[in-house]
Amino acid sequence: MASVTRSIVKSVLSREQMDGVGARVYRSIGTQALRNLDPFLMLDEFDVEPPAGFPLHPHRGFETVTYLLDGKFQHEDFKGHRGLLTPGCLQWMTAGRGIVHAELPVKGQTERAHGLQLWVNLASKDKMIEPSYQEFPADKVVSVSPTPGLDIKVIAGESYGTKSPVFTRTPTMFIDVKMAKKGLTMEQSIPADFRGFIYTLEGKASFGGSKHVADAHHTLVLSDEGTTIPVEALSDNCHFVIIAGRPLNEPIVQYGPFVMNTKEEIYQAFADYERGQNGFEGANEFVSEIEKDWKN
């Protein structure tokens, strides 16, 4: 059976806005233009110049995927987990029932921290699981180069027969593509039941059966029908990500850092956080060492 090509049905330019403390992000999914794209809740391209950053804040009910492109970024949570991301590193964090953490540049760092953070929703059955991490240094992120000048990192899912070891509770694919020269082409397979999008980082290319042309900072929503997405580079140095996942088809009730299925569950999340219970034990007393360094 011949594959069916997906097309671009919506294009959203990511608008620059401030978040955290002085941090600049380009956000598309998670804005009024594209509130969510089940199972995805938010996508930020963050571009953080020290001393900006994201000091202590809580999460419940979803996963955060942080993929660093440039610079250094450190992380510390109230459960005792601490780590450093460098270019090409991946952190897949399951917030589950509760995480309070800080995400900040390294003290004394002068270069920007630039990368992507994706929020992936969790099914109702998984929202209150224990927090966990999957972390991969750059040399452990699997890659494939099907043709010269086409370099693909398989963050999650599969591309050209290469599979990522990342476990995704909500079935997800996340493919990072660089095309060095104008005229190069590629075609990415996408499971028929996945909903997806492309986010453009650099260069200009045509995407999908509709040959939609886009340059940097655009989120391109894919049609739901089809199993492949073709791309042709229209400039040198094209860089984009292809992200897709299986929709949960469950109610989404989000208030800031908490994403649940009902308003009552959101009220409970705030109560648990404020009272230090049901997963947030000790959160109010936690002092982040990296935040202390960042402030001094």
N, C-alpha and C positions, 0 to 999 in steps of 0.2 A: 504494500500500500504506500502511495506517495505521501510524503510529509506535507502538512498544511502549515503555511507560513503565517506567523502572527504579524499584525500591523500596529502602528501607533495610533491610539484613539484619543490621547490627551497629552498636551505638553505644558508643563508648569515650570516657570523660571523661579529658581530658588532666590528668595529675597534675603539680603543681608540683615541680620538683626543681632542685638546683644543678648547674652544669656549668662547665667552664673554671675561672676564678678568681673566685669570688663572683657568678657570673652565674646568673640565674634563668631557667628555661625551663619551658614547658608541653609535655610530650612525650606522644604517643600511639603513632604508628607508631614502632617501635624499642623498645617496652617489651614485657613479658611478655604484656600484654593483646592486643597486635597487633605481633608480632615484625617482620614485613614484609608488604608488600602489592604483590607483584611487578607492576611494576618499581620500586616505591618502598621505600626502606630506612629512612627516618626523616623525621619532620616535627616541627620545634620551633617553637613560638611563643616567641621570646626577648624578654625584658623586662629589659634590662640597665641598672642604675643605676651611673654612674661611682662609684668607680674600677674596678668589675668589668669583666671582658672575657675574651677568648679568646686568650691569648698563643700563641707559636709552636707549631704542631702539624702533623703530616704527613697526607697523604691519598694513596691509590692505588685505582684501579679503578672510580670512579664520578664523578658530577657533583654539585656543590652549587649550589642555586638560592637566592639571598638576595634577599628583597623587603622593602624597608624601609618601614614605615608611619609611624613618628614618630622624631624625633631625627636624629642623625648617627652614622655608623659608618665607620671607615676600615679599609683592607685593605692588606697588603704581603706580597709573597712573595719567596722566595730567587732567583727568576728576574729580579727587577728590576721587577716589576709593582706599582704602587701606585695606590690610588684612594680616593675619598670617596663614600659613599652618603648621600643626603639623602632626605626623605620622597617616596615614589613611585618611587624608583630601583630598578633591577633589575640584578643581577649573576648571570650564568649561567656558572659556572666548570666546565670540564672538567679534573678532576685528572689523569685518564689515568695515565701511568706514574709520576708523582710530583709533588706540590706540598708545600712547607712554607710555611705562611703564618701571619700574625697577623691577628685581627679584633678591633678595639678602639675604644672611644669616643675622641673627640678630646680632647687634653689641655685641661683647663679647662672641659670641657663639664659642665653641671649637669643638663640634661634627660635623661631615659631614652632609650635606643635600643630601639625596639620594632619587631619585624617577624617574618617567617617565614623559616625555612630548611628547604628540602626536599632530601633526598638521593635522586638518581635513579641507579639501577644502570646499568651499561654492559654490553653484550654482551661475551662473551669476546674477540671479534675487536677490540673497541675499548678494552679495559682498559689496554693498554700504548701507546696513542697519546700524542703529545706534548700537554702541557697547553695550554689555550687559554681565552680569555674572550670572552663576549658581554656588553657593558655598555650599558645604556640609561638616560640621565637621565629624570626623570619626564615631561618634555615629549615624549619619544620613545617612551614606552610607549603603544601605540595604545588607543583607547577608543571606546565606542559607547553611546548613550543611546536605546534603542528607544522608551521612553515617558517622560514627565516623572516624575522621581523615581527612575528606574531607571538607575543608572550602572555601566557594566561596563568594566573594564580587561582587555584581552586580553594576558596575560603570554606565553602560548604557545597555539598552536592557533587556533581560530576561534569567534566568537560573533556571532550575528545578522548574518552576512555580512562581518564585519570580521576580518581575519587578522593575526596577529602575524608580524613578520619574524624572530623567533627560530628558529634551526635546532636541532632536537632529534634527536640521534643515536638515542636511544631515543624513538620517537614519543610525544609527550606534549602534553596540553592543560592549561592553568593559567589559570583565569578568576576574576577578583576582582570580586565583586558587592556593590553597596550599594543598598539599597531604603529610600528616605527615609520612606515612610509605610505605616502598617498597611493591609493590604488589597491592596497591590500584588502582582502576580503576574509570573512570568517562566518561560520554559521553555528549558533549555539542551540542545542536541543533543550527543550523545556517540557517537563511532564504535562500531559494534557489537562490535568486537574489543578494545576498551579496557576495562581494569579501573580502577575509580575510587572516589573518596570525596569528601566535603564536610567542610571544617573551619569551624566557626562562631566568629566573633570577637566579635560584638555583637548584641544584640536576640534576638528569638524568631521562629521561622518554622516552617512545615510543609514537609516535603521528600518528594518522590517520590510514587509511586502509592499508597503506604501512608499518606501524610500524617503521617509521623513528625514529632513536635514536639521541637525542641531549642533550647536557649539557648547561651550562650557556652562555648567551650573543649571542644566535643565533636567527635570525628571520627566521621563517619557513613559506613559502608562501603556502597557501592552494590551491588545485585544485578548479576550479570554479563550478564544478558539484558536487552536493550532499547536504545533509541537516543535517548531523551530523559529529562530529569529536571525535573519541574515544581516550582516553589517558590511559596509564598504567605507574605507578611510578616504576622506576628501581632502585631507591635509596630512602632513607629517606629524608624528607624535600625537596620535589620538589615544586618549585614556578614558575609560568608562567602566562602570560595573553593571552587571546584569544580575538582578535579584528577583527571586520568585519564591512563592510558598503556597502551601495548601490552605485555603480559607477555612477558618474555624466555624463561621456561620453562627456565632453566638453574640448575644448583646454585649456592647462595649460601653462601659461607663468609666470615664476617665476624669480624674481631678488632679491636675499637676502630676506628681510622681507616683500616683496610685492608679492602677487600671484593673477594674473588677467587672462583674456582670450585672450588679444591681447598685442602686444608690445606698441601700442599707449596708452593703459590703464596703462601700467607700467610707461611710460614717464609721464603721467598725475599724477600718484601717487607720483613720485619723485617731480614734480613741486608743487603739493599741499602741500607736507610735507615741502619743502623748503620755500614756501610762506605763510604757515600757513592758508590754506584755505580748503574748501570742506571736513570738518571733522577734520582738524588739526589746527583749530583756537586756538591760545594760546600755541601751542606745543613748539615753539622756546623759549618762556619766562618761561616755566615751570621749577621749581627747585624741585627735589625730596628730601624730608626730610630724607627718609631712605638711599638715596645715600649719602647725606651729612654726616650722622652718620657713614656710611660704610667707607667713605674716611678718616674720622678723627680718 
